[in-house]
Amino acid sequence: MRGPHNIWRLIRTGATFERTGAMGAALDAFDAPRPLRIVARILGAPFFWLGLKGDPKMPPIPRALTALGPAYIKFGQILSTRPDFVGDEIAQQLRVLQDRLPPFPVRVAKKTFYDETGIDPDEIFSEFSEPVAAASIAQVHKAKLALDDITVAVKILRPKIERAFQTDIDAFYFAAGMIEFLSPGSRRLRPTDVIEHFEGVVLGELDLRLETAAASEFAANTQKDEGFTLPALEWSLSSRRVMTMGWAEGVSMGDNDALDSAGHDRAKLGERVLQLFLQHALRDGYFHADMHQGNLKVAPNGDIIALDFGIMGHIDEYTRRVYAEILFGFISRDYRRVAEVHFEAGYVPANRDVDEFARALRAVGEPIFGMDATKISMGKLLAYLFEVTERFGMETRTELILLQRTMVVVEGVSRSLNPQINIWQVAEPVVEAYIRKSIGPRAALKDLAKTARVLVRFGPRLPDLVEAMLIKQAMPEPETPKIIKWSLLAGFIFSFLSGAALTVVFWELL
């Protein structure tokens, strides 16, 4: 039913890519196979005249995506976080997307606010500005609450943006399927996986309740972090298409002159933003995954203020420990231990040689440590590390790719504030403190305590489980002896872990 419509959208997309020069750039960047190049040219070249011109001052691919509209701009932004899909060069180009679009009228914004919250904006706000920012999915207005004179930021989704995005996503899936069908060799580029990742991120950003919840969780995790704040959330004035939070007064972290004029210490700010990111990633496993200068402000008192919580990263506790050990292993230049951690975590197949892997890691680390300390990049180290691990059979891990990409962005912010910053020196105390707390005998006992607490919850059910097993024993089946053995083993483990939990409690009391 939507086939003809999707074909038309693809023709327009291909024509725009041809007209802006993005087609050749994309095909070359991906080292696309010949059949895929032929298909792309068929879709684009004959309809060149239908293509949009775009901004000639931009690189070809961002120029094409910007011309094609909101869904394509957002697609480019998300791809910029996935160098594993598009390569480092294209990812870097996509990060320059301005994400600026014509705003929609204030009256439409106010109507959306009323429809979503049931509150008349003219009654609750004494002031409601023209849009101060208009992006691909939403725009932001500065407003003032009539009751207590508090200034807030009101973020409102674009009208019918959900439908517009779904239409383009359908076309993206159609294109991915057609490419994989016509050019099996292109499947190594994983076009359908790219679209699935895009759809998952966009669907989350199209429900501002989820972004509000993300901001709330992030605020709870970081409320005791010195020198770091988030705007207060206004839950009663937020909904699926509206998000209201306190207005953040401060200087953009990308404006060094303004920071200097305000008397802020840029060197200390550079250190703090890096350490805060590492604390959030390692301590909480939940971090802001879009920490560029546009999403960071410096308050008059010197606090760093984070904005825009549409893209957040999550790492489970086990992966955090592995990541910390890998980082610390490189910091201490213990390449054998770094190699062992990869094998212990199952990242590298067990049939590979650990010594050979350690030598490959040394080839990654030593050249970096031979550099001037102010030029050492943790983000580049992780990028080199992923290249080596891929050669040894490690599969791509999305959460680590997002972490690595954010690390690169945060390093860029830190160096823009202080070009002489020593990344390793700043990171070492955070990583070392996390390792001391999370790896070792004390951490092992706490892990046992957590396991015991889970088993304790099943305590009331143990009599019924034992009775059921005894009944089975009375009516023997081939598997009954094994079941009884496992139940006895489970009972022993339960007793042992319960004792471990009491040990931990005693330890903590000491």
N, C-alpha and C positions, 0 to 999 in steps of 0.2 A: 504493500500500500504506500509506504513512504519511499520505495525504491527510486522513482523518478525525482522526487524532491532531493533525496540524498545525492543522486547523480549530479543534479544541477548545482548543489552546494559544492560538490567536489570539483566540478568544472570551474566554478568561480574561484575556488581556493587555488587550483592549479594555475589558472590564468594570472592570479595575483602574485603567486610565487615566481612565475616566469617574468612578469613585468618588473618586479622589484629586484630580480637577480637572486632571489632566495632559493630557487629550485636547484640551480647548479651548486650553490654553496652547501645546501643540505645533502644532496646526493654525494658530493665529494667528502663531506665530513663523516658520513656514515659508511663510506666506501661501498656504496650500494652496488649490488650485482647488476649486470647488463639488462636482464629482463625487467627489473624494477625501474631502471633508468628509462627504458623504452615506454613502459606504462605511464610513468610520470610525464614524459614529454607529450604523449598522446593526449593526456588530460589537460596539459597546460598550453603547449605551443599554438595549436590551431585557434584557441580562444583568447590569445594574448590581449586582444582589444577589450575583452570583458574585465580584465584584471584591474584592481585598484592600485593607484600610484604609491600611496604611502609617503612617509617623510624621507626624502633623499638624504638627509643628514644622518640617518640611523644606519647601522649595519644591515645587510640584506634580510636576514631572517627576522630580527626584531621589527624591521620596517614592514614586512609582509604581515606578521601577526598583529601588529598595531592597526594596520589598515583594515584587517578583517573583523575587528571588533572584540567585545568583552570576553567571549569564551576563548578565543584564540590568544588574547593577551594573558588570561589566567593560565592557559595551557603552557604558554612560554614561561611564565613565572614558576610554575610547578616543575617543568622540565629543568629549569635552572638549578633545582635542588637535587637533580638526579644525573650527575656526570657519568654514572655507570651506564645510563641509557644513551646519552647524547654526546659524551666526550667532554673533556675539560674546556676546550676552546669554545664550543657552542654554548656550554653552560655559562661561561664567563660573559659571552655576548648577551645572553638572555637576561642576565642580571641587571642590564642597563635599561630594561623596559621601564618607561616612566609611569605606566599605570595611571595615566590621567585621561579622563574622558569628559565630554560635555555633561554638565549636571542636569538633573531633572528639576522641575519647578518646586518652589517651597510649598505651594498649595498641595501638590501631590504628596510631598513628604509629610505634611501635617495630616492629610487624609489617611495615609498609611498608618501613622501613629495612632490616630483615633480608631481605625478599624481593628488594629492589633491589640490595643490596650483598653479600649472603651473609655478613654479619658480625653477630654477636649484639650488639645495642646494650648489653645488660647487662654484657657482658664488656669492650667497648672504652670505655664511658663509666662513670665513677664517679658521675656525677650526670646526670639527665635531667629537666628541669623540665616543669611544665604549660605549655601554650601561652602565650607572651608576646605573640603577635600572631596574629590569625586573619582572613585576608582572603578574597577571593572565589575564589581559585585554590589557595592554599596557606596553611599556618600555620607559625610559627617556634617552635622550642624552644631554650632555653639549656641547654647540656650541657658536661660537663668530661671531657676525655680522661684515662683512668685511667693511661696510661703516663707522660705528662709533665705532667699537671695543667694543661694549656692549656684555656681556656674557648672554646667554639665556638658558633656559631649553626647550627642544623639546620633547614633549610626543607624541608617535605614537602607534596606535592600532596594535595589532598582525595581521599578514596576515590571512585572512579568519576566523577571530575570530567570526564574526557575524554568519556565517554558523555553526561553531562548537558549539556555544552556543545554537543556535536554535535547533540543532539536540539533544542536551542534554535536553533542556527544553521540547521538544516533548516527550522524554523518561520519564522525571519527571512527566508530566501530565498523561501519560499512566500508570505509576506506581500508582499515586494518585487515578486515576479512578478505577484501578483494586483492590486496597486496600479497597476503600470504597464499591465496589461491593461485594467482597468476605467477608468483615468483617464490617457490618454496625455499630458495636460498636466502630470501629476506627474513625468514623466520628466526634466524640468529639475532636479528635486531629486536625481536619480541614486541612487534607493534601492538598486538592485543593487550599484552601486559602493561604497556605504557598507558593505553587508554583506560584500563581498569584502575590503575593507580590514580590517574587524573580524575576519574569519576568519583572515586572514594573521597579524595580531598575536597572536591567541589561540593559534593552533597553535604559534607560536614560544614562548609563555610556558608551554605545557603540556609542553614538553620542557626540563627544567632543565639538561640537558647544554648546550643552546644558551645559556642564561643564564650558566652557568659559563664557557663559552668567551668570551662577550661580556665578562665581568668580567676574564678573563685577558688579552684583547687590550687592554682599557682600562688595566689595570694596567701592561702592557708599554709602552704609549704614554706613561704619565704618571709612570713611576717616578722621573724626575729633576725633577718639578715640586715646587718648594719649598712647603712648607706644605700638601701634599695627599697623602693616603694612602688606600689601599683595604685592607679586611681580607684576610688571607692565605687562599688557596683550599686546600681539602683534596680534591684530585682523587680520592684513593683511597676517600674516603667520600662520593662524589657519583655520581649516575647520572641516568637519565631522570626519575625521580620524587623524587629526593633531591638537595639541594645543601647542602654543609657548608663553612663558612668561619669565619675567626676572629671572635670576639665583639668588637664595637666599643664600647669604653668611652669615654663622652664625654657632653657636654651637647647636647640637641637644639637645632638652630639656630633653632627657633621659640620657645625659652624665653629671652627677654631677661633676665629677672630672674636666672635661673640662670647665664647667661653673665656678667652683671655680678658676681655673687657669686664666680664662679670667677676673676675678674680678667682676663677676655678683653676685648680692644679691639674693640668692635662695629663701629666705623667702618672699621678695617683689614680685618676679616672681610668686611664688605660689599663693599669694593673687590676683595678677593682672589677671592671667589666669582664675581664678574662677569668678572674678567680670566681666571680659570681656564677658565670656560665658553668665552670667545672664543678662547683659545689652543687648546682641544681642538677646537673647530669649524673654525678656520682652519688651524692647524698640522697637525692629525691628520686632519681630516675625519671624526672619529668622536667623538661626544659623548653624554653622559648626557642623555636627552631627558625625564627626569622629576625635575628637580632642585628639588623643593619642600622645605620645611623638614623634613618627615617623613623624607626620605631623606638628610638631611645632619646630621652631628654634629660637634662640636668636641672634639677630644681634649684631655686635660689640658695638653699642651705647645703647644696653639693650632692644631695641624693640623686642616684640614677633612677629614672622613671621609665618603665617598660610599657609599651603600647601594642595593640593589635595582636590578639591571641588566636588568630585563625589557623596558624600552623604551629602545633606543639609536638615535641618529640617524647617518646616513652621508651625506656630501657628497663628490662626486668633486673632484679637484684643480682642474679647469677651473671648476666652479661656485664653488668657494671663492674663486678669483681674481676672478671676476665679482662675487661677494657683497662681497668686501673693497673692490674699486674703487667699488662703489655706496655702501657705507658711508662710505668716505673722501671720496668726491665730495660727499656730503651734509655731512660734517664740515667740509670746506673750502668748502662752498656753491658748488661748481662744477657747476651743474645741466646745463650743456651736456655735460660729460664723462659725467655719470650717464646722460644720454639716449643718448649715443654708445655707451656700454657695453651698454645694452639692445639696441641695433640690431646691434652687433658680435656679441653672443652669440646673436642670432636670437630673442630673447625677444619682440620687437615686430616685426610684419611689415614688410618693407622698403618697402612702398608707402605707409607712414605718414610724416608730415612730422616730421623730427627736431627742428626748431625749435619746432614746436607742442608736441611731447612735452616738450621742455625747459621750456617755459613752464608746462605742467601740473605738472611736477615742482617748479618754483619755488613754485607755489601750495601744494604739499604742505610744502615745507621751510621757507619763510620764516615762516609763522605759528608753527611750532614753535620756531624760533630767536628769536622775539620773546618767548617765555616766560622765566620765571625759570629759570636753568640747572638748579636742583634739581628742576624739574618736567618737564624734557625726557625723553621716553621713546623709546628706540630701538625698542622693540616696537611702540609706536603708529605710529612713523614707517614701519616696514615694513608695518604693516596699511594705512595710508593709501596707501603706495606700490603695494601689490597692487591696491587699488581703482582707482587711476589706470591701471596697466598693463592691467588687465582691460578698461577702456574703450577702450584702444588695441589690443586684440586679443591680448593675452598670455594664453596658456593657463595654468591653475593648475598649479603645480609643487609636488608633494607634499613633497619634501625641504625646500623653502624655507618651506612652511607649518609644518612641524614645527619648523624652526629658529626661525621667528618666534614660535610658541607657547612654545617653551622660553625664548626671550629674555624674553618677558613674565613668565614664572614666575620666572626668575633676577632680573630687575629687581625683582620684588615681594619676593624674599628680601633683596636688597641694601637696598631702602628700609625694610624692616621692621627691619633692623639699624641703619640710619642714614638717617633721613628727609631729611637735607640732602645726600645724596650727589649728585654731579654725574656723571651717567651718561656723557656725552660725554667729559668730562675723563679719566675712568677708562679708557674704551674706546680713546681715541685712540692711546696708545703701543702697544697690542697690534696694532691694525689697521695702523698706520704701519709697525711692525717687520715685519709679515707682507708688506706691499706691497714694502718695500725688498728683502726676501729672495726674493720669488716673482715679482715683475714687473720687467722691465728686461733689459738685455743679458746679465747673468750668468745669469738664469733662462732666457732664450732659448737660451743655449749648453747649459745643462743639459738642456733639453728635446730639443735635437738629439742630445745624448749618449745619452739614453734611447732615442731612435729608432734610433740607430746600433747600440746594444747588441742591440736586437731583430733588426735586419738581420744582424748578425754571426752570430747563431745559425743563420741560414740559409746561411752561407758554405759549409759542406761540401756543400750541395745545389746550389750554383751550376753546377758542371761538368755535372751531369745535366740541369739545366734548359736550359743552353745547347745541349747535345747534342740534346735533344728539340726545341728550336726550329730547329736546323739541319736536322734530319730533316724537320720541317714545311716548311722552305724548299725542300727538295729535292722535295717533293710539294706544290706551290703550291695554296693554297686562297684564296678571296676575302679572308680576314682575315689571311693570313700577313704581308704588309708591315706592317700595324698592330702585329702582335705583336712583330715584330723591332724596330720603332721604340720600342715601350714597353719592351722588354727593354734596349735601349741607354740609354733614359732612366733606367730603374731602376738600371742599372750606374753611371751618372753620379751619381745621387742617393746610391747606396751609398758611392761614393768620397768624395763631398762630406761626407756625414755621418760617415764614418770619420775624416776629417780634422778635423771639428768635435769629435769625441770626444777626439782627441789634444789639440786646443786647450784643451778644458776641463780635461783632466788637467794640462796644463802650467800653466793658470791657477791650479788648486788648489794645485800645488806652489809657486807664487809666494806 
